[in-house]
Amino acid sequence: MAKSNNDTDAALSSDNSGFFGPIVDNIFQPGVNSQVVIFINVVFVILLILFITLAVLWELNIHLIILGSLTFILIISINWFLAEIQKVKMESAQEHNEEDHNKKD
């Protein structure tokens, strides 16, 4: 007998305990969740630490310095972009609240 969609969804949601379960769920939902942002930042910082460690061990290999620099720039640009999205959402919500307040008056 085939499972219905509700049974499948319930089975999938019950397996999402722990650290990575909620992150995987949030990746497939629209918008940006703070858990995903934290996970992305942690992964990029680990990658940056790896590049710095390898650059020190291999006597400042130019390729690792460039890759580490690109990783750092990517971290900064992603966080800037997410901050700008948040700022636009806040401004939009504030304008919406002001319009609702003006309609009530």
C-alpha positions, 0 to 999 in steps of 0.5 A: 500500500502506498503512503500518502503525502501526509504520511511522507511529510510526517516521516520526513519532519520526524527525522529532522532532530539534531543540528543538521535537520532544521538547517536542511529544512530551512534551506528548502523554505523561502527566505533566509533563516538565521540558522542557515546564515550561522551555518554558512558563516561557520563553514566559510570561517572553517574554510578560511582557517584551513586556507590560512593554516595551509598557507603557513605550512606551505610557506605562503603559497600564492594560490592559497593566499588568493583563495583565502582572500576570495573566501574572506571577500565572499563572507563579507559580501554575503553578510552585507547582502543579507544585512541589506535584505533585512534592512529593506524588509524592516523599512517595508514593514515600517511603511506598511505599519504607517499606512495601516495607522494612517488608514485608521485615522 
